[in-house]
Amino acid sequence: MRAGWSTDVGRQRQHNEDALLVVEANQDGDSPLPPFGLFILADGMGGHRSGEVASALATRMVARHILQQVYLAALYQRDHDAEQLPLKEVLVEAVNLANAAVATAVPGGGTTLICALMLGAQAYIANVGDSRAYLVSPEGLEQITRDHSLVDRLVELGQLTEAQAVNHPQKNVLYRAVGQGGVLEVDTFIHAIPPGHSLLLCSDGLWGMVDREEMTRIITTARSPQAACDALVAAANQAGGKDNISAILVEVPGEL
């Protein structure tokens, strides 16, 4: 896999409340492990205190738990047994540890969080909030995750159309976020990333400013995932840069 990532304060904010964390590992030789990638993006909630502290803490807590339970376990060649949790449950446990840590360390703070654990071309995804994961193909972007926002819920209930939701005055209001305390409901997904396709993680500072057609064009014509991420951030800034902007793009090669 090839990955790129970029984050920017945007044009209208004073500081960047987004946080990214990327871990990639490859091992070859006798009994090689599949390519390993851990990609985490968090968007500190505007209007709360220390959103940047909440997002950074959440990414570190999630990474530490997943690395201990998954990658270090593989390095130590531990056999899978009945006491080990399925990977989706490891992700849920990691996000709930982050939720408790943020609630304790940053009272009144909060953050979205999108996490993708990739083993080869298989992505295990956990999501809270309205940062998104997309499957990217030459045909376009397919949203994998579901936003935990008020307007998205109203669309689901048939009380708003998607067109009305775009400019709704409460479109940034979340009903679920890391840092609320208690047991957090975490959405999880397992998604194969086909050869020649990519996985995009991004904050609302990107998807709220650049439409899917333009994002698809940028990604599919860029010379590398890093060039694509840089161009996506530039496009969001050119459109006004109303929020912090973050993107992680993971490309699965055309031949495995």
C-alpha positions in Angstrom: 0.0 0.0 0.0 1.0 3.6 -0.5 -0.2 6.4 1.7 -0.2 10.2 1.9 -1.6 12.6 4.4 -2.0 16.3 4.9 -3.6 18.7 7.4 -4.1 22.5 7.3 -5.6 25.2 9.5 -7.7 26.5 6.6 -8.3 30.2 5.9 -10.8 31.2 8.6 -9.6 29.5 11.8 -6.8 30.6 14.1 -5.5 27.2 15.0 -5.8 23.6 13.8 -7.9 21.3 15.9 -7.5 18.3 13.6 -5.0 15.5 14.4 -3.6 12.7 12.2 -1.6 9.6 13.2 -0.2 7.2 10.6 1.7 3.9 11.2 2.9 1.8 8.4 4.9 -1.5 8.7 6.1 -4.1 6.3 8.1 -7.3 7.1 9.6 -9.8 4.6 11.6 -12.9 5.0 10.6 -16.1 6.7 6.9 -16.2 7.6 6.2 -12.6 6.5 3.4 -10.5 7.9 0.9 -8.9 5.6 1.4 -5.1 5.1 0.1 -3.3 8.1 -1.3 0.2 8.2 -3.0 2.2 11.0 -4.6 5.5 9.9 -6.4 7.7 12.4 -7.9 11.2 11.9 -9.7 13.2 14.5 -11.4 16.6 14.3 -11.6 18.5 17.6 -15.1 19.8 18.1 -15.5 23.6 17.4 -17.0 25.5 20.2 -15.5 23.2 22.9 -12.5 23.9 25.0 -9.2 22.5 23.8 -10.4 20.7 20.8 -6.9 20.2 19.5 -5.9 18.6 22.8 -8.9 16.2 22.6 -8.1 15.2 19.0 -4.4 14.6 19.7 -5.1 12.6 22.8 -7.8 10.5 21.1 -5.5 9.5 18.2 -2.7 8.5 20.5 -4.9 6.4 22.8 -6.5 4.5 19.9 -3.1 3.9 18.3 -1.5 2.6 21.4 -4.2 0.1 22.1 -4.5 -1.2 18.6 -0.7 -1.5 18.2 -0.5 -3.4 21.5 -3.4 -5.8 20.7 -2.8 -6.4 17.0 0.7 -5.5 15.7 2.8 -6.3 18.7 0.9 -9.5 19.2 1.7 -10.5 15.6 5.4 -9.6 16.1 5.6 -11.8 19.2 3.9 -14.6 17.2 1.1 -15.1 19.7 -1.4 -17.7 18.5 -5.0 -16.4 18.4 -6.9 -17.8 21.3 -10.4 -17.6 22.7 -9.4 -14.7 25.0 -8.4 -12.4 22.1 -11.1 -10.1 20.8 -12.1 -9.9 17.1 -10.5 -7.0 15.3 -13.7 -5.0 15.2 -14.0 -5.3 19.0 -10.4 -4.3 19.5 -11.2 -1.1 17.5 -14.3 -0.4 19.6 -12.4 -1.0 22.8 -9.7 1.4 21.6 -12.2 4.2 20.8 -13.9 3.8 24.2 -10.5 4.0 26.0 -10.0 7.3 24.0 -13.5 8.4 25.0 -12.8 7.9 28.7 -9.3 9.6 28.4 -10.7 12.7 26.7 -13.6 13.0 29.1 -11.2 12.9 32.0 -8.3 15.1 30.7 -10.3 17.6 28.6 -13.6 18.4 30.4 -16.0 20.0 27.9 -13.8 18.9 25.0 -14.6 16.5 22.3 -13.6 15.1 18.9 -14.7 13.1 16.0 -12.6 10.0 15.2 -12.2 7.9 12.1 -9.7 4.9 12.3 -8.8 2.4 9.6 -6.7 -0.6 10.4 -5.5 -2.2 7.2 -4.1 -5.7 6.9 -3.1 -6.1 3.3 -6.1 -4.9 1.3 -8.7 -5.5 4.1 -9.8 -2.4 6.0 -11.3 -2.5 9.5 -12.9 0.9 10.2 -14.2 2.5 13.3 -16.1 5.8 13.3 -17.6 8.4 15.7 -18.8 11.8 14.5 -18.8 13.2 11.0 -15.2 12.6 9.7 -15.6 10.2 6.8 -14.2 7.2 5.1 -14.7 6.8 1.3 -13.8 4.0 -1.1 -12.2 5.7 -4.1 -12.4 4.3 -7.7 -12.2 5.9 -11.1 -16.0 5.9 -11.1 -16.2 8.1 -8.0 -16.4 8.1 -4.2 -18.5 5.7 -2.2 -19.1 6.8 1.4 -18.4 3.9 3.8 -19.2 5.6 7.1 -22.3 7.3 8.4 -22.3 10.8 9.9 -23.4 11.1 13.5 -24.8 14.6 12.9 -28.2 16.1 13.6 -28.9 16.8 9.9 -27.8 13.4 8.8 -30.3 11.9 11.3 -33.1 14.1 10.0 -32.3 13.0 6.4 -32.5 9.3 7.6 -35.9 10.1 9.1 -37.1 11.7 5.9 -37.5 15.1 7.6 -34.8 16.8 5.4 -33.6 16.2 1.9 -29.9 15.9 1.2 -30.1 19.2 -0.7 -31.6 20.9 2.3 -29.0 19.4 4.6 -26.1 21.0 2.8 -27.0 24.5 4.0 -28.8 23.7 7.2 -27.8 26.0 10.0 -27.2 23.0 12.4 -25.3 20.9 9.9 -22.2 20.8 12.2 -24.1 19.7 15.3 -23.1 16.1 16.4 -25.1 13.8 18.5 -22.2 11.4 19.1 -18.5 12.3 19.7 -15.5 11.1 21.6 -15.2 12.7 25.0 -18.8 12.6 26.1 -18.1 10.0 28.8 -19.8 6.7 29.5 -19.9 3.8 27.0 -19.7 5.2 23.5 -21.5 3.6 20.6 -18.9 3.1 17.8 -19.8 2.3 14.2 -17.5 -0.4 12.7 -17.1 -1.6 9.1 -15.1 -4.2 7.3 -14.3 -3.3 3.7 -12.0 -4.8 1.1 -10.1 -2.2 -0.9 -9.9 -3.7 -4.4 -6.6 -3.5 -6.4 -6.3 -0.1 -8.0 -8.7 1.5 -5.5 -8.0 3.8 -2.5 -9.3 4.5 0.9 -9.8 8.2 1.8 -10.3 9.4 5.4 -11.1 13.1 5.7 -12.6 15.7 8.0 -15.6 17.9 7.2 -13.2 20.7 6.3 -12.6 18.8 3.1 -15.9 17.0 2.2 -17.9 20.1 3.2 -15.9 22.3 0.8 -15.1 20.1 -2.2 -17.7 18.0 -4.0 -17.2 14.3 -4.7 -16.7 14.8 -8.4 -13.8 17.2 -7.8 -12.3 15.0 -5.1 -12.5 12.0 -7.5 -10.8 14.0 -10.3 -8.0 15.1 -8.0 -7.3 11.7 -6.6 -7.4 9.8 -9.8 -5.2 12.2 -11.7 -2.6 12.8 -8.9 0.8 11.2 -9.4 0.9 9.8 -5.8 -1.3 9.7 -2.6 0.7 12.5 -1.1 0.2 14.7 -4.1 -3.5 13.9 -4.0 -3.8 14.9 -0.3 -1.9 18.2 -0.9 -4.1 19.0 -3.9 -7.3 18.1 -1.9 -6.3 20.5 0.9 -5.5 23.2 -1.7 -8.9 22.8 -3.3 -10.7 23.1 0.0 -8.7 26.3 0.8 -9.5 27.7 -2.7 -13.2 27.1 -2.0 -12.9 29.2 1.1 -11.2 27.1 3.7 -13.9 27.6 6.3 -12.6 24.9 8.6 -9.5 22.9 9.4 -8.8 20.5 6.5 -7.3 17.0 6.9 -7.0 14.0 4.6 -5.4 10.6 4.6 -5.3 8.6 1.3 -4.3 4.9 1.2 -3.8 3.3 -2.2 -3.9 -0.4 -2.9 -1.7 -1.2 -5.9 -3.2 -2.6 -9.1 -1.5 -5.9 -8.7 -1.2 -7.7 -5.3 
